[in-house]
């Protein structure tokens, strides 16, 4: 409601009913949940899951990196490419088989990031 000239006037919402922007700036209507492995969580304030926005894998990763800049060097090459030793899955599908960072996604999907671990 907006008070104008002694009258209360209804102000239309910026978002349709049932849609909104969360405290992290993510539009709940076009969001994806990104699941992070234990080794990346310290770079994401300890979060195991991060709500991100975007309609492609690349846009979701950009949203993740905007929220947690420390993840950029660990996930991407800086050239809009996923690092060779990082695997990203949309639901159970490897994004490299779906078209890489340009692969479209639907709202509400789960994107899982897994990093290769070497050892001896």
N, C-alpha and C positions, 0 to 999 in steps of 0.2 A: 504494500500500500504506500502511496505517495501522497503527501499533504500538499494540495495546490489550491490556493485561493479559498481557503476555508472548507474545501471538500477533500474527501479521501478518494483517491483514484487508484484503481487496480493497475499495477504495473506487470506486464507480461514477463514470465520467467525467461531467463536466457536458455534454460534447458527444458525440454518436454518432461511431462510427468514421469517419474521413475528414473530420470537421468540426472546426473550431476557430476560435479568435479570434487574429488576427494581432497584432503588436506595436502597431499603431495602433488596436486595439480593434474592428476590423471583423470581423464574422462571415463567414468565407469561404464559407459556404453561401448567404448572401443578399447577395452583394456584386455591385457593378457597377464597371467601370473608367471613370473620368471623364477624358477627354482635354481638356487645356487649351491654348488658343492661346498663342503666344509672349508676347503682351502681358500675359497674366494670370500667367504663371509666376513672376515676381518676388514675387508675393503668395502663392505656394504653395511657398516655399523652393526655387524653381527647378525644381519637378517638372513634367514634361510629362504624366504620368499619375498619378492618385491612386485608390487602391482605397477605395471607399465602400460603406456598407451601406444597405439600405432596400428596401421593396417598391413604392414609388411614386417618381416623379421628384422630388417635393418632399422625401421622406425622404432620398434620395440627396444632394440639394443641401444639406440640413441637415447630413448627415454630412460633406460636403465643407467646409462653413463651420465646423463644429466643429473640424476638423483645421487649417483655414487661415482664421481669422477675417477676415483682410484682404480676402478675396474677396467678402464679403457685400455691401458697397456697390457692387461692380462687377458683380454678377450679379443681385441681387434688389432690389426696392423697399423691403424691410423689412416689407411687408404680405403676405408669402407669395406674391408675384408675381415673375415673371421680368421684368427690365427690357425695355423696348420694343426697344432696339437690340442685345439679346443673343438669339442663336438657340441653342436647345438641341435636339439630335437624339438619339433613341434608335435606335441602328443608323443607318438612313438616313431615319428619319421625324421630321418636325418635331413637337415635343411639343405645340405649339399645336393641331395637327390631331388629336392623340391624347387631348386632355383636359387639357392643361396640367400643373401640378404634381401633380394628382391622378391622372395617368395611371399605371396599374400597369406594373411591369416584371418581367421574369423574371431570376433569378440569372444572372450571367455576361455580361450585356449590356455594350456599350460605349456610353457617353453622351458626346457631343462638344459642347463649348461653343464657339461662334463669336461674336465681337463685331464689329459693324459698325465700319468704319474710314472716317472722313471725311478728306478732304484736298483740296488744290487745286493 
